[in-house]
């Protein structure tokens, strides 16, 4: 079976240093960021800023490395990687 995601999300800037911005074509219901070991990174409601249909996520406290962003719109999941410098 071919996996197809109907949720489209852009992440920028990549690489990022303090924040990442997400632009989605649907509303995002849930969002997780995992490290390379699959461990969820600690985020709380103060780490998110919603404006102009985009989400800004504060990643300043994350160590440099590669991370996996997982989000869903209530029906579809999407996984994307990004780099924190």
N, C-alpha and C positions, 0 to 999 in steps of 0.2 A: 504494500500500500504506500502510495506517495503522500508524504506530509506536505500540506499546503497551508500557509498562514494567510489569512485575509486581513490581518492587522498589520499596518505599515507604520513604522516608527523611525524617525531620523534622530540620530544622536550627534551632537556637536558641542564644543570642539573636540576633536580627537587628534592628538592626545590632549587630555584635559589636565588642569592643575588644581583648581578649586571647585569648579562647578561643571556639571554637564546640563545641557538643555535637550529636552525631548519634544519632538513635534510629532503628533500622531494623527492619523486620518479618522480615528474613532476615539471615544472617551476611554481613558485608561481606568480600570477598576482597581487593579492591584499592581504593585511594582516591588520587585526584590532586586537586590544586587548581591551577587555571590562572588567570593574569591575563587582562586584556581583550585582550592581544595573542596569547593562546594559549600563552604560555610557562609551563611547569610551575614552580610555586613550590617552593623548596627545603624539604624536610621530612626529618627523620630519625626513627628509632625513639623518641628522647627527646621528640618533639613529640606523642606519642600516649599517652593514658591510657585504659585499658579498665576499666569498672566498671559493675556492675548492668545489663548488656546494652546499654550506651551507650558511645560513643567520644567522648572529649574531645580536640580538636586545638588545639595552641598556635599561634596566628597573631599573636602579639605583635610579631614582627619584620616582618610584612607592612606595606607602606605602605597608607594609607587608600585605599579604592577598592572596585570591584565585582569579585568573583571567581566562577569557575565551579568547582563541586565535581563531580567525576566519580567514580562508584563502581560496582562490580559485585559480584554475588553468585556469579560463576562461570557464569551463564547470561544474565543481563540487565544492561544498563547503565542508569544513571540520571544525568541532568545537572540540577543545580540551582544557582541563583545565590544569593550572599549578599553583604552589604555589611560591610566592615571600616571602622570609623570612626577 
